[in-house]
Amino acid sequence: MRVLVYGMGNQGSLLAHTLVNGGNDVTVLARGERAEQFKEKGIVIRHFIQRKTTIDKVKVITELEARDRYDVIFVVMKYSDFKSVLPVLAVNETQNILLVGNNFNPAEMKAYMKSNSINEKNMAFGFQMSGGKKDKDRITVLRTNAGEMVLGALGEKIEFQSMLEAIFAKTKYKLSFQDDIDAWFKNHIIYVLPLNLAHFIKDYDYRSVGKDNALLKEVVKAMHEGFDLLVDLGYHNIPKGQANFATKHEYLNFLFYKLYHFTPMVKQSESSFIEIKAFYDELYKLKAASGFKTPSLDKLVKQAEKKYLLNK
Ligand SMILES: NC(=O)c1ccc[n+]([C@@H]2O[C@H](COP(=O)([O-])OP(=O)(O)OC[C@H]3O[C@@H](n4cnc5c(N)ncnc54)[C@H](OP(=O)(O)O)[C@@H]3O)[C@@H](O)[C@H]2O)c1
């Protein structure tokens, strides 16, 4: 199949590598220096756990023209960047679009595309279950299996599901279809938000986060509050086990995160405060309507916000 990966950071690079392995005709869209690197050297990925480096040669473009048509476009970027590319996708002829990445408001993006597209679009939303970071000349990827994506189309069947299954058929990459992808995303954001706030507060000094018991206790309490807040707002906790563990075993959760900060894994994933800020801004808009109290989350947000304003 003819596919485009639009957004070539950590997650996009691993996806492009998988799509090449699956025998697809892969083009990637990247910008500036990174586009030049991909053209000259290919996509260089260090697979941290597997201790191997792969290089994939692909076609590279730097802009999407209205007439460039693909079977599927995978848009892989930060939540805070999606909005900048929706107008470009709306005037492109491709019908099947999968937005991959944390997403607080997929319904709003779907509505935008419905109102602004030149043709009928089939929109789906996914999240790739891997970590990674960008170095100057390569991407480091953290994955425990061949890769997995949780995906859905907001309660509807993905119109191009069989095409996606064909695209990944020759790989071991797993597609996990999820009916309520909106609730899944919101739960995932609750899962990652408090820890990412702590990392920002401590300048990404992971050992210092690991040593700060008071901060880690606040993190696990904030996570617990967040899962309860979602229920209060009418969302299911999906996956249930994730929320159950966080809400019923705060101390074990605390121990897990404490140990995690002393492993080499913690340094292999990257987050961006701008994306995290977009999540809590949206979450607090929802929370305002409920009156539900989240003192630990509020405390972390306040500290991070103070630091953000000071650094600005
Ligand atoms: N990194 C992780 O460990 C991890 C783990 C799980 C999930 N996620 C989630 O996966 C999503 C993607 O994360 P990521 O780490 O892959 O992000 P990333 O490294 O920031 O990659 C996104 C890429 O999209 C490109 N991009 C942004 N706006 C663009 C535009 N208008 N036109 C063309 N390219 C554009 C960026 O290009 P430039 O390089 O030119 O800025 C960047 O290379 C996020 O929601 C993230 O939270 C990340």
The ligand as an SDF file (V2000), in Angstrom:
LIG
                    3D

 48 52  0  0  0  0  0  0  0  0999 V2000
    8.3830   10.1660   22.7520 N   0  0  0  0  0  0  0  0  0  0  0  0
    7.8080    9.2760   23.5120 C   0  0  0  0  0  0  0  0  0  0  0  0
    8.4730    8.6180   24.3160 O   0  0  0  0  0  0  0  0  0  0  0  0
    6.3290    8.9880   23.3730 C   0  0  0  0  0  0  0  0  0  0  0  0
    5.8290    7.8160   23.9030 C   0  0  0  0  0  0  0  0  0  0  0  0
    4.4840    7.5160   23.7330 C   0  0  0  0  0  0  0  0  0  0  0  0
    3.6700    8.4300   23.1080 C   0  0  0  0  0  0  0  0  0  0  0  0
    4.1450    9.5880   22.6360 N   0  0  0  0  0  0  0  0  0  0  0  0
    3.1840   10.4890   22.0040 C   0  0  0  0  0  0  0  0  0  0  0  0
    3.2470   10.3330   20.5910 O   0  0  0  0  0  0  0  0  0  0  0  0
    2.9980   11.5920   19.9560 C   0  0  0  0  0  0  0  0  0  0  0  0
    4.1800   11.9330   19.0640 C   0  0  0  0  0  0  0  0  0  0  0  0
    5.3070   12.0210   19.9010 O   0  0  0  0  0  0  0  0  0  0  0  0
    6.7930   12.1250   19.3780 P   0  0  0  0  0  0  0  0  0  0  0  0
    7.6420   11.9200   20.5850 O   0  0  0  0  0  0  0  0  0  0  0  0
    6.9920   11.2880   18.1870 O   0  0  0  0  0  0  0  0  0  0  0  0
    6.8250   13.6560   18.9620 O   0  0  0  0  0  0  0  0  0  0  0  0
    8.0120   14.4260   18.2550 P   0  0  0  0  0  0  0  0  0  0  0  0
    9.3050   13.7300   18.5020 O   0  0  0  0  0  0  0  0  0  0  0  0
    7.8340   15.8560   18.6090 O   0  0  0  0  0  0  0  0  0  0  0  0
    7.7040   14.2060   16.7260 O   0  0  0  0  0  0  0  0  0  0  0  0
    6.7360   14.8920   16.0500 C   0  0  0  0  0  0  0  0  0  0  0  0
    7.3200   15.2720   14.7100 C   0  0  0  0  0  0  0  0  0  0  0  0
    6.3040   15.9570   14.0020 O   0  0  0  0  0  0  0  0  0  0  0  0
    6.9170   17.0050   13.3070 C   0  0  0  0  0  0  0  0  0  0  0  0
    5.9690   18.0810   13.0630 N   0  0  0  0  0  0  0  0  0  0  0  0
    5.3030   18.8350   13.9470 C   0  0  0  0  0  0  0  0  0  0  0  0
    4.5370   19.7470   13.3300 N   0  0  0  0  0  0  0  0  0  0  0  0
    4.7530   19.5640   12.0090 C   0  0  0  0  0  0  0  0  0  0  0  0
    4.2740   20.2040   10.8510 C   0  0  0  0  0  0  0  0  0  0  0  0
    3.4180   21.2280   10.9310 N   0  0  0  0  0  0  0  0  0  0  0  0
    4.7060   19.7760    9.6480 N   0  0  0  0  0  0  0  0  0  0  0  0
    5.5830   18.7540    9.5570 C   0  0  0  0  0  0  0  0  0  0  0  0
    6.0820   18.0940   10.6200 N   0  0  0  0  0  0  0  0  0  0  0  0
    5.6630   18.5110   11.8360 C   0  0  0  0  0  0  0  0  0  0  0  0
    8.0560   17.4810   14.1710 C   0  0  0  0  0  0  0  0  0  0  0  0
    9.0080   18.0440   13.3240 O   0  0  0  0  0  0  0  0  0  0  0  0
   10.2890   18.8700   13.8250 P   0  0  0  0  0  0  0  0  0  0  0  0
   11.2690   17.8000   14.2600 O   0  0  0  0  0  0  0  0  0  0  0  0
   10.6940   19.6040   12.6050 O   0  0  0  0  0  0  0  0  0  0  0  0
    9.7950   19.7420   14.9380 O   0  0  0  0  0  0  0  0  0  0  0  0
    8.5170   16.2020   14.8520 C   0  0  0  0  0  0  0  0  0  0  0  0
    9.6350   15.6290   14.2330 O   0  0  0  0  0  0  0  0  0  0  0  0
    2.7590   12.5850   21.0940 C   0  0  0  0  0  0  0  0  0  0  0  0
    1.4030   12.6970   21.3870 O   0  0  0  0  0  0  0  0  0  0  0  0
    3.4750   11.9590   22.2650 C   0  0  0  0  0  0  0  0  0  0  0  0
    2.9490   12.3500   23.5190 O   0  0  0  0  0  0  0  0  0  0  0  0
    5.4790    9.8770   22.7180 C   0  0  0  0  0  0  0  0  0  0  0  0
  1  2  1  0
  2  3  2  0
  2  4  1  0
  4  5  1  0
  4 48  2  0
  5  6  2  0
  6  7  1  0
  7  8  2  0
  8  9  1  0
  8 48  1  0
  9 10  1  0
  9 46  1  0
 10 11  1  0
 11 12  1  0
 11 44  1  0
 12 13  1  0
 13 14  1  0
 14 15  2  0
 14 16  1  0
 14 17  1  0
 17 18  1  0
 18 19  2  0
 18 20  1  0
 18 21  1  0
 21 22  1  0
 22 23  1  0
 23 24  1  0
 23 42  1  0
 24 25  1  0
 25 26  1  0
 25 36  1  0
 26 27  1  0
 26 35  1  0
 27 28  2  0
 28 29  1  0
 29 30  1  0
 29 35  2  0
 30 31  1  0
 30 32  2  0
 32 33  1  0
 33 34  2  0
 34 35  1  0
 36 37  1  0
 36 42  1  0
 37 38  1  0
 38 39  2  0
 38 40  1  0
 38 41  1  0
 42 43  1  0
 44 45  1  0
 44 46  1  0
 46 47  1  0
M  CHG  2   8   1  16  -1
M  END
$$$$
